[in-house]
């Protein structure tokens, strides 16, 4: 039984298999479990999952005849404060052994304020515990956790949050906005709000005709004005691998140049006018000749960007 219990397999009815083996030593234990309330089933499961040794005869007697608190006190080493109420709030399901061990571990490490917030979680399961553990402490609330699809989503969020903070977005602003968010579909607007004032990478080139775009907000507005997808490269621009230059005709922007950094070399990726059309043959030739004369050559295939994690978490095909 002990060997079986130690396997980190997510077998739906693992507890029934274990109780079937224990029932030989403690007749009636399996039937007692099946007739028990939801809370008692969870307490029995936790006692078996968290026990560091095979249950003794006294332990088995406790599982059948003692109160919930007595069971946890005897079978779970250092049963943490709030463990029994958390078991009561567990989803009505057969949880794997690792669920009970992780639940006890998290509660042992919680500060009083975290423990209080944890009491607001309902229908606890392993995925929710993983989401709770992966979220920044300041964002461990039921409302925020509900925004995440699964534990991988939390990991992507943690990476996205770190990158945003490293690039100048205030951590408290991110956390306050997320705590006030009720629907996941509103997230792209928050990303837009957080990034609009961020400075883009310094341009390797400028002239009177080719003027660098300096902020995410400016790039977004240019994308709307020129009716193209240049704003979809906002994250690449923040990562320092893309630069956009306005093509100026006196005081009017008539197109954009997209430069990309590959292998330490800045390359010409695109030269476009409105709606991704050509800005005109004369302009194209003039811009290309100017950049080519300054040492720029034509772009090759692009590699991945660290900002891909922000874009993936936000569910953004591109910035709008």
VENHUKA-V7696 format. One record per backbone hydrogen bond with DSSP energy under -0.5 kcal/mol. CO is the residue of the C=O (numbers start at 1). NH is the residue of the N-H. If there is no record, write none. Layout:
<<CO & NH> <CO & NH>>
//
This chain:
<<1 & 5> <2 & 6> <3 & 7> <4 & 7> <7 & 9> <9 & 11> <11 & 14> <13 & 16> <13 & 17> <14 & 18> <15 & 19> <16 & 20> <17 & 21> <18 & 22> <19 & 23> <21 & 24> <22 & 25> <22 & 26> <26 & 29> <28 & 32> <29 & 33> <30 & 34> <31 & 35> <32 & 36> <33 & 36> <37 & 41> <38 & 42> <39 & 43> <40 & 44> <41 & 45> <42 & 46> <43 & 47> <44 & 48> <45 & 49> <46 & 50> <47 & 51> <56 & 60> <57 & 61> <58 & 62> <59 & 63> <60 & 64> <61 & 65> <62 & 66> <67 & 71> <68 & 72> <69 & 73> <70 & 74> <71 & 75> <72 & 76> <75 & 77> <76 & 79> <80 & 83> <82 & 86> <83 & 87> <84 & 88> <85 & 89> <87 & 90> <89 & 123> <89 & 124> <91 & 93> <93 & 95> <96 & 99> <96 & 100> <97 & 101> <98 & 102> <99 & 103> <100 & 104> <101 & 105> <102 & 106> <103 & 107> <104 & 108> <105 & 109> <106 & 110> <111 & 115> <112 & 116> <113 & 117> <114 & 118> <115 & 119> <117 & 120> <118 & 121> <124 & 91> <125 & 129> <126 & 130> <127 & 131> <128 & 132> <129 & 133> <130 & 134> <131 & 135> <136 & 139> <137 & 140> <139 & 141> <141 & 145> <142 & 146> <144 & 147> <145 & 148> <150 & 154> <151 & 155> <152 & 156> <153 & 157> <154 & 158> <155 & 159> <156 & 160> <157 & 161> <158 & 162> <159 & 163> <160 & 164> <161 & 165> <162 & 166> <163 & 167> <164 & 169> <165 & 168> <170 & 174> <171 & 175> <172 & 176> <173 & 177> <174 & 178> <175 & 179> <176 & 180> <178 & 181> <183 & 186> <184 & 187> <186 & 189> <186 & 190> <187 & 191> <188 & 192> <189 & 193> <190 & 194> <191 & 195> <192 & 196> <195 & 198> <196 & 217> <198 & 216> <209 & 211> <209 & 248> <210 & 207> <211 & 246> <214 & 200> <215 & 219> <216 & 220> <217 & 221> <218 & 222> <219 & 223> <220 & 224> <221 & 225> <222 & 226> <223 & 227> <223 & 228> <226 & 275> <229 & 232> <230 & 233> <231 & 234> <231 & 319> <233 & 237> <234 & 238> <235 & 239> <236 & 241> <236 & 242> <237 & 201> <237 & 240> <241 & 261> <243 & 259> <244 & 213> <245 & 257> <246 & 211> <246 & 248> <247 & 254> <247 & 255> <249 & 251> <249 & 252> <252 & 249> <252 & 254> <255 & 247> <256 & 272> <257 & 245> <257 & 259> <258 & 269> <258 & 270> <259 & 243> <260 & 262> <260 & 267> <262 & 265> <265 & 262> <266 & 297> <267 & 260> <267 & 269> <268 & 299> <270 & 258> <272 & 256> <273 & 276> <274 & 277> <277 & 273> <280 & 284> <281 & 285> <282 & 286> <283 & 287> <284 & 288> <285 & 289> <286 & 290> <287 & 291> <288 & 292> <289 & 293> <290 & 294> <291 & 296> <292 & 295> <297 & 268> <305 & 308> <306 & 309> <307 & 311> <308 & 312> <309 & 313> <310 & 314> <311 & 315> <311 & 316> <315 & 317>>
//
